[in-house]
Amino acid sequence: MAGSTVRSVTYDLLRELGLTTFFGNPGSTEETFLKEFPADFTYHLALQEASAIAMADGYAQATGTPAIVNVHTAAGLGNAMGNLITASLNKTPLIVTAGQQTREMLLMEPWLTNVDATQLPRPWVKWSYEPARPEDVPAAFMRAYATAMQAPAGPVFLSLPLDDWDKPLEGRAVVRTVSHRIAPDPDRLKDFADILSGAAHPALIFGAAIDRGAGWADAIALAEALDATVFAAPASERCPFPEDHPLYAGGLPFAIGPLSERLKGHDVALVIGAPVFRYYPYVAGAYLPEGLRLLHISDDPAETARAPVGDSLVGDAVLATRALAAQVARRAAARAIEKLPHRMAPHPAPQRAAATGTVPTAAQVFAALAQVRLPHTVLVEESPSNLADLHTHWPITEPATFFTFASGGLGWNLPAAVGIALGERDTGRHRPVMLIIGDGSFQYSLQGLWTAAREGVPLVVIALRNGEYGILKSFAVLEETPGVPGLDIPGLDLVSLAKGFGCAAERISDLTVLKERVVAAFAAKGPTVFEVPIDPAIPPLI
């Protein structure tokens, strides 16, 4: 190892950990790290740091492996923060790096210094560190990897002074392995199994951790053993259960009163792999209906600690589900939904007026797309005002085929779809990827289209054009706030924007033509964007 440097030892460590895929937007403080970038590594360039974070997040979720994100000191990290919040709530293992000014000048805070660098990304990283010495850089990467992977997984941050990389460093970095699953306490798990076995009308509420952990088969086994009604947790970022299963009753609403109302008739409910609960609009009511006992399993102690009701158990969602399926007393299949006839159908379509002009409704667009979707298509969604319609017409029936943001912060899904498509390519699965996104959401990280075009990523983008922030108009109705400015966004030309970043693009209103074009786009060698005008009806929020 004679002649080794901090850079060479670090890159050798990253090779051993399998961390050879970078996403980023480099700046002057990062160039010393990226100098003589190894030929066996890949650097996916994004035009803005928010896109880099989301691409890496989508890639890590698609491949099941961490990714490295390279951003530019404080300014770049600031650009990335919105999507870093989403990565944190998505529980995606990322190692986010940012260059720091030269150590010899840090005391006087020269231009581009990341002042108090470890504080800037908090509280949305699990660990934030700037090595005290250049010699500590490889070990800091090892700790960052271990921290990101251990449950609950999530992003970490390293601030790396630009003059560290050429410092001599003998020897090799220590490579370690860590477990990333937490086994649940067997005694408490048996208590949960006994409670579920004794329930007359149990409900299972599955969260995104089931899909992240490849646990669909275990979730189905537990639901069928109990003949339990199954719900998806409110605003779940991944689909945890087949939406065409006879026990599935849809997603729970994300407000206190309506959610409680939806659980009426059940005596025991178990939440697995999700918070209790993810609420947004405040709609008053009891947290739970009278007579319902709530149980909760999560690998995140923060989730179990902040739950306002229920008895919690810390443990891996899939391991716990598998163990419960083996322990609960099986009951005759009477079909739980039929036993509770007041239960609503899965993902009920909102009641709204039919299209008033020549443009279709969002529901009609989704129904048309579902007719031509290819087998195993991965759906990425950022059209929050039309989500119920989407699930009604495009039910998710395969694991790891639905992705959205856990944060609700716009701007994640377009670049994340690019990262997911790259992951499909790199894993050799080559599943088709479609993004459905609103015209307002489209503006937040549209630079991601350039990377898709540059990389030749096969991605079909359906950009729904209603000329408004429909979800905010729905909030305005709920919150009784008429006259709010800035809810209309006329004058956008999504086709020109997409073409400007190198994508094929077309505006289509006729659904027959759209279906034909989508079929062709699935076979294309690069991204295709379709701007589809839709009726601007305002859907109910809850």
C-alpha positions in Angstrom: 0.0 0.0 0.0 3.0 2.3 -0.3 2.0 5.6 -1.9 -1.6 5.2 -0.8 -3.7 8.3 -0.1 -6.9 9.0 1.7 -8.6 9.0 -1.7 -7.2 5.6 -2.8 -8.0 3.9 0.5 -11.5 5.4 0.6 -12.2 4.2 -3.0 -11.0 0.7 -2.1 -13.3 0.7 0.9 -16.2 1.8 -1.3 -15.5 -1.0 -3.8 -15.6 -3.6 -1.0 -18.9 -2.3 0.2 -20.4 -2.3 -3.3 -20.8 1.5 -3.2 -19.7 2.3 -6.7 -22.7 4.3 -7.9 -22.7 8.0 -7.2 -25.3 10.6 -7.9 -24.5 14.3 -7.7 -23.9 17.8 -8.9 -20.2 18.5 -8.2 -18.7 21.8 -7.2 -15.2 23.1 -6.6 -15.1 21.7 -3.1 -15.9 18.2 -4.4 -13.5 18.0 -7.3 -10.5 16.8 -5.2 -12.6 13.8 -4.0 -13.7 13.0 -7.6 -10.2 13.5 -9.1 -9.2 10.7 -11.5 -12.6 9.1 -10.9 -12.2 5.3 -11.2 -13.4 3.6 -14.4 -15.2 0.9 -12.4 -17.4 3.6 -10.7 -20.4 5.3 -12.1 -21.3 9.0 -11.6 -24.9 10.0 -12.5 -24.9 13.8 -13.0 -28.0 15.7 -11.9 -28.4 19.4 -12.8 -29.5 20.3 -9.3 -28.9 18.7 -5.9 -32.6 18.1 -5.1 -32.7 15.9 -8.2 -29.5 14.1 -7.2 -30.9 13.2 -3.7 -34.2 11.9 -5.1 -32.5 9.9 -7.9 -30.2 8.2 -5.4 -33.3 7.5 -3.2 -35.2 5.9 -6.0 -32.1 3.9 -7.1 -31.5 2.7 -3.6 -35.1 1.6 -3.2 -35.1 -0.1 -6.6 -31.8 -2.0 -6.1 -32.0 -2.6 -2.3 -28.5 -1.2 -1.9 -27.3 2.2 -0.5 -26.2 4.9 -2.9 -23.7 7.8 -2.5 -24.8 11.4 -3.1 -22.3 14.1 -3.8 -23.5 17.7 -3.2 -21.7 21.1 -3.1 -20.9 22.4 0.3 -23.6 24.4 2.2 -25.4 25.7 -0.9 -25.8 22.3 -2.5 -26.9 20.7 0.7 -29.4 23.5 1.1 -30.8 22.8 -2.3 -31.0 19.1 -1.4 -32.8 19.5 1.9 -36.4 19.1 0.7 -35.7 15.7 -0.8 -33.4 14.7 2.0 -36.5 15.1 4.3 -38.3 12.6 2.0 -35.3 10.2 2.0 -35.4 10.3 5.8 -39.1 9.6 6.0 -38.8 7.0 3.2 -36.1 5.3 5.4 -33.7 5.0 2.5 -30.1 4.3 3.2 -28.0 7.1 1.6 -24.6 8.4 2.2 -24.7 12.1 1.5 -21.3 13.8 1.1 -20.5 17.5 0.7 -17.1 19.1 0.2 -15.8 21.5 2.8 -13.4 24.3 2.5 -9.6 23.8 3.0 -8.8 23.0 6.6 -6.1 25.7 6.8 -8.7 28.4 6.1 -11.8 27.1 8.1 -11.1 29.3 11.1 -11.8 32.4 9.2 -14.8 31.0 7.3 -13.8 31.8 3.7 -16.2 31.8 0.7 -18.1 28.5 0.4 -17.4 27.4 3.9 -20.1 25.1 5.3 -20.4 26.8 8.7 -21.4 24.3 11.4 -21.6 21.7 8.6 -22.9 18.8 10.8 -25.9 20.8 12.0 -27.2 21.9 8.6 -28.7 18.5 7.6 -30.2 17.8 11.0 -32.7 16.4 12.0 -33.1 14.6 8.7 -30.0 12.4 8.9 -29.2 9.6 11.3 -25.6 10.7 11.7 -23.7 13.8 10.7 -20.0 14.1 10.9 -16.9 16.0 9.7 -13.7 14.0 10.3 -11.3 15.5 12.8 -8.3 14.4 10.7 -7.8 13.4 7.1 -6.8 9.9 8.2 -10.3 9.4 9.7 -12.1 9.8 6.3 -12.2 6.0 5.4 -13.4 5.0 8.8 -16.0 7.7 8.7 -17.4 6.2 5.5 -17.5 2.8 7.2 -19.4 4.1 10.1 -21.7 6.1 7.7 -22.5 2.9 5.8 -23.2 0.9 9.0 -25.4 3.7 10.4 -27.4 4.1 7.2 -28.1 0.4 6.9 -29.0 -0.4 10.5 -32.7 -0.2 11.4 -34.4 2.1 10.9 -32.5 2.7 7.7 -31.9 6.3 6.6 -29.6 8.9 5.2 -26.3 10.0 6.8 -24.1 13.0 6.1 -20.3 13.5 5.8 -18.6 16.9 5.4 -15.3 16.3 3.8 -12.6 19.0 3.6 -11.3 19.4 0.0 -7.6 19.2 1.0 -7.9 15.8 2.7 -7.8 13.5 -0.3 -4.1 13.6 -1.3 -2.8 13.1 2.2 -0.7 9.9 2.5 -2.4 7.0 4.3 -0.9 3.6 4.8 -2.8 0.4 5.1 -6.4 -0.5 4.3 -9.6 0.6 5.8 -11.3 -1.8 8.2 -14.4 -3.4 6.5 -17.2 -4.5 8.8 -20.6 -6.0 8.4 -23.7 -5.1 10.4 -27.2 -6.5 10.8 -30.0 -4.4 9.5 -33.0 -6.2 11.0 -34.3 -6.2 14.5 -35.9 -9.4 15.8 -39.0 -8.6 17.9 -39.2 -9.7 21.6 -40.7 -13.2 21.4 -42.6 -12.9 24.7 -44.4 -9.7 23.7 -44.9 -11.1 20.2 -46.7 -14.1 21.7 -48.9 -11.7 23.7 -49.8 -9.9 20.4 -50.6 -13.3 18.8 -52.9 -14.2 21.7 -54.7 -10.9 21.5 -55.2 -11.3 17.7 -56.3 -14.9 18.1 -59.0 -13.8 20.5 -60.3 -10.9 18.4 -63.8 -11.2 16.9 -63.2 -8.7 14.1 -59.4 -8.0 13.7 -58.0 -5.4 11.4 -54.5 -5.4 10.0 -52.9 -2.0 8.9 -49.8 -2.6 6.9 -47.2 0.1 6.1 -44.4 0.6 3.6 -42.0 -1.5 5.7 -43.7 -4.6 4.5 -42.9 -3.7 0.8 -39.4 -2.5 1.7 -38.7 -5.8 3.4 -40.2 -8.0 0.6 -42.9 -9.1 3.0 -46.1 -9.4 0.8 -46.3 -13.2 1.2 -46.0 -12.9 5.0 -48.7 -10.2 5.1 -51.0 -12.3 3.0 -50.4 -15.3 5.2 -51.2 -13.4 8.4 -54.3 -11.8 6.9 -55.6 -15.1 5.7 -54.8 -16.9 8.9 -56.9 -14.3 10.9 -59.4 -13.7 8.1 -58.8 -10.1 8.9 -59.8 -6.9 7.1 -56.6 -5.3 5.7 -55.9 -1.6 5.3 -52.9 0.3 3.9 -51.6 2.8 6.4 -52.5 6.4 5.7 -50.5 8.1 2.9 -48.2 5.0 2.5 -45.3 5.6 0.3 -45.2 2.0 -0.9 -48.0 -0.5 -1.4 -47.9 -3.2 1.3 -50.6 -5.6 0.2 -52.2 -6.7 -3.1 -55.0 -4.3 -3.8 -57.1 -7.0 -5.6 -57.1 -9.3 -2.6 -60.6 -10.1 -1.2 -59.5 -9.0 2.3 -58.2 -5.7 1.2 -60.3 -2.7 2.2 -58.2 0.2 0.9 -56.1 2.9 2.4 -57.0 4.6 5.6 -57.7 8.4 5.5 -55.0 10.6 7.0 -57.1 12.6 9.4 -58.0 11.7 13.0 -61.8 11.6 12.9 -62.3 10.0 9.5 -59.7 7.3 10.3 -61.3 6.4 13.6 -64.7 6.2 11.8 -63.2 3.8 9.2 -62.1 1.4 11.9 -65.5 1.1 13.6 -66.7 -2.5 14.0 -63.2 -3.8 14.7 -62.2 -4.9 18.2 -58.4 -5.3 17.6 -56.2 -3.5 15.0 -52.6 -4.2 14.4 -50.4 -1.6 12.7 -47.2 -3.1 11.2 -44.4 -1.1 9.6 -46.0 2.4 9.7 -46.5 5.2 12.2 -49.6 5.5 14.4 -50.8 7.4 12.4 -49.6 9.6 9.5 -52.1 12.5 9.8 -52.1 15.8 8.0 -55.4 17.8 7.9 -56.7 18.2 11.4 -60.2 16.7 11.6 -61.3 16.4 15.2 -62.4 13.1 16.6 -61.2 10.2 18.9 -58.0 8.6 17.9 -59.8 5.2 18.0 -63.4 4.1 18.0 -64.9 2.9 21.2 -64.0 -0.7 22.0 -60.9 -1.0 19.7 -57.6 -2.1 21.0 -54.6 -1.0 19.0 -51.3 -2.9 18.7 -48.2 -1.5 16.9 -45.0 -3.0 15.5 -42.2 -0.9 14.0 -38.4 -1.1 13.7 -38.2 2.6 14.6 -38.2 3.4 18.3 -39.1 7.0 17.5 -42.4 5.8 15.9 -43.3 3.6 18.8 -42.5 6.3 21.3 -44.6 9.1 19.7 -47.7 7.0 19.0 -50.6 8.7 20.8 -52.4 5.4 21.5 -51.8 1.7 21.4 -49.3 -0.8 22.7 -46.1 -1.0 20.7 -43.4 -3.5 20.0 -40.0 -2.7 18.4 -39.0 -5.1 15.7 -38.6 -5.8 12.0 -42.1 -5.6 10.4 -41.6 -8.6 8.1 -40.0 -10.8 10.8 -42.8 -10.0 13.1 -45.5 -10.6 10.5 -44.0 -14.0 9.6 -43.8 -15.0 13.3 -47.4 -13.9 14.0 -48.7 -15.8 11.0 -47.2 -19.0 12.5 -48.5 -18.3 16.0 -52.0 -17.0 15.6 -55.0 -19.3 15.8 -56.3 -19.9 12.3 -60.0 -19.1 11.8 -62.4 -20.2 9.1 -62.4 -17.9 6.1 -65.7 -16.0 6.2 -64.1 -13.0 4.4 -63.7 -10.2 6.9 -65.0 -7.5 4.6 -68.3 -9.3 4.1 -68.7 -9.6 7.9 -68.6 -5.9 8.2 -71.0 -4.8 5.4 -70.6 -1.1 6.2 -66.9 -1.2 5.2 -66.2 0.9 2.1 -64.8 -0.5 -1.1 -61.0 -0.3 -1.6 -59.8 3.2 -2.5 -63.3 4.5 -3.2 -63.3 7.0 -6.1 -64.2 10.5 -5.0 -67.6 11.8 -6.0 -67.0 14.6 -8.5 -68.6 16.1 -11.5 -68.0 14.6 -14.9 -65.8 16.4 -17.4 -67.4 19.6 -18.5 -65.5 20.2 -21.7 -63.5 18.2 -24.3 -60.7 17.2 -21.9 -61.0 13.9 -19.9 -61.1 13.5 -16.2 -58.1 12.2 -14.3 -60.1 9.0 -13.7 -60.6 8.5 -17.4 -56.9 9.0 -18.1 -56.0 6.4 -15.5 -58.5 3.9 -16.8 -57.0 4.3 -20.3 -53.5 3.9 -19.1 -54.4 0.8 -17.1 -55.6 -0.8 -20.3 -52.1 -0.5 -21.9 -49.8 -0.9 -19.0 -47.3 -3.7 -19.5 -46.9 -6.6 -17.1 -44.8 -5.7 -14.0 -45.0 -1.9 -14.7 -43.5 0.2 -11.8 -45.7 3.2 -11.1 -44.4 6.3 -9.5 -47.0 8.9 -8.4 -46.9 12.6 -7.6 -50.5 13.7 -8.3 -51.9 14.0 -4.8 -55.2 15.4 -5.8 -56.0 12.4 -8.0 -54.6 9.6 -5.8 -57.9 7.9 -5.0 -58.8 7.8 -8.7 -55.4 6.3 -9.5 -55.7 3.4 -7.1 -59.3 2.8 -8.2 -58.3 2.3 -11.8 -54.7 1.1 -11.4 -54.7 -1.3 -8.4 -51.3 -2.4 -7.3 -51.1 -6.2 -7.5 -47.3 -6.9 -7.4 -44.7 -6.0 -4.7 -42.3 -3.1 -5.3 -44.3 -1.7 -8.1 -45.6 1.5 -6.4 -43.5 4.4 -5.1 -44.3 7.8 -3.9 -43.0 10.3 -1.2 -43.4 9.7 2.5 -43.0 13.4 3.2 -45.6 15.0 1.1 -43.0 17.5 -0.2 -43.2 18.0 -3.9 -40.2 17.5 -6.1 -39.1 14.0 -5.2 -41.0 11.8 -7.6 -39.8 12.9 -11.0 -36.0 12.4 -10.3 -36.8 9.4 -8.1 -38.5 7.8 -11.1 -35.3 8.3 -13.1 -33.3 6.6 -10.3 -35.8 3.7 -10.2 -35.5 3.3 -13.9 -31.7 3.3 -13.6 -32.0 0.7 -10.9 -34.2 -1.5 -13.1 -31.5 -1.3 -15.8 -28.6 -2.0 -13.4 -30.3 -5.0 -11.7 -31.2 -6.5 -15.1 -34.9 -6.7 -14.3 -35.8 -4.1 -16.9 -39.3 -3.6 -15.6 -41.1 -0.6 -17.4 -41.4 2.5 -15.3 -44.2 5.1 -15.6 -44.4 8.4 -13.7 -47.8 10.1 -13.2 -47.3 13.7 -12.1 -49.3 16.9 -11.8 -48.3 20.0 -13.7 -47.5 21.8 -10.5 -45.4 18.9 -9.2 -43.6 18.8 -12.5 -41.9 22.1 -11.9 -40.0 21.3 -8.8 -37.3 19.0 -10.1 -37.8 18.8 -13.8 -34.0 19.0 -14.3 -34.1 15.2 -13.6 -35.4 14.8 -17.2 -32.0 15.8 -18.5 -30.4 12.9 -16.7 -33.0 10.5 -18.0 -32.4 11.7 -21.5 -28.6 11.8 -21.1 -28.6 8.2 -19.7 -31.1 6.9 -22.3 -33.4 5.8 -19.5 -36.7 4.2 -20.7 -39.3 6.2 -18.7 -42.8 7.2 -19.6 -44.0 10.4 -17.9 -47.7 11.3 -17.8 -47.9 15.0 -16.8 -51.5 15.8 -16.0 -52.3 19.5 -16.9 -55.2 21.1 -14.9 -53.6 24.5 -14.6 -53.9 24.6 -10.9 -52.7 23.3 -7.6 -55.7 21.0 -7.2 -54.6 19.5 -3.8 -54.4 23.0 -2.4 -57.8 23.9 -3.6 -59.1 20.8 -1.9 -57.4 22.0 1.3 -59.0 25.4 0.9 -62.4 23.8 0.8 -61.7 21.7 4.0 -60.1 24.6 5.8 -62.7 27.1 4.7 -60.1 29.5 3.3 -61.5 31.1 0.2 -59.6 33.7 -1.8 -56.1 32.2 -1.3 -53.8 33.6 -4.0 -51.4 31.5 -6.1 -53.4 28.4 -6.6 -53.7 28.7 -10.4 -50.7 28.1 -12.7 -51.7 29.1 -16.2 -49.3 29.5 -19.2 -47.1 26.4 -18.6 -45.8 24.5 -21.7 -44.8 21.2 -20.4 -44.0 19.8 -23.8 -41.5 22.6 -24.5 -39.9 22.2 -21.1 -39.5 18.4 -21.6 -38.0 18.9 -25.1 -35.6 21.5 -23.7 -34.1 18.8 -21.5 -33.8 16.4 -24.4 -36.9 14.3 -24.1 -39.4 13.2 -26.7 -42.7 15.0 -25.7 -46.2 15.5 -27.0 -49.5 17.1 -25.8 -52.4 14.6 -26.2 -56.1 15.0 -25.2 -57.5 12.1 -27.2 -57.3 9.0 -25.0 -57.3 6.5 -27.9 -54.2 8.3 -29.3 -52.7 8.5 -25.8 -52.9 4.7 -25.5 -51.2 4.2 -28.9 -48.4 6.6 -28.0 -47.8 5.1 -24.6 -47.5 1.6 -26.1 -44.8 3.0 -28.4 -43.1 4.9 -25.6 -42.7 1.8 -23.5 -40.5 0.4 -26.3 -38.4 3.6 -26.7 -34.8 3.8 -25.7 -35.2 7.1 -23.8 -37.8 9.1 -21.8 -41.1 10.2 -23.3 -43.2 12.9 -21.7 -46.9 13.2 -22.5 -48.7 16.4 -21.4 -52.4 15.4 -20.9 -54.9 18.1 -20.2 -57.5 17.1 -17.6 -60.7 18.5 -16.3 -59.9 20.9 -13.4 -62.6 19.6 -11.0 -61.7 19.9 -7.3 -61.8 16.6 -5.5 -62.7 16.2 -1.9 -59.7 15.9 0.4 -61.0 13.2 2.7 
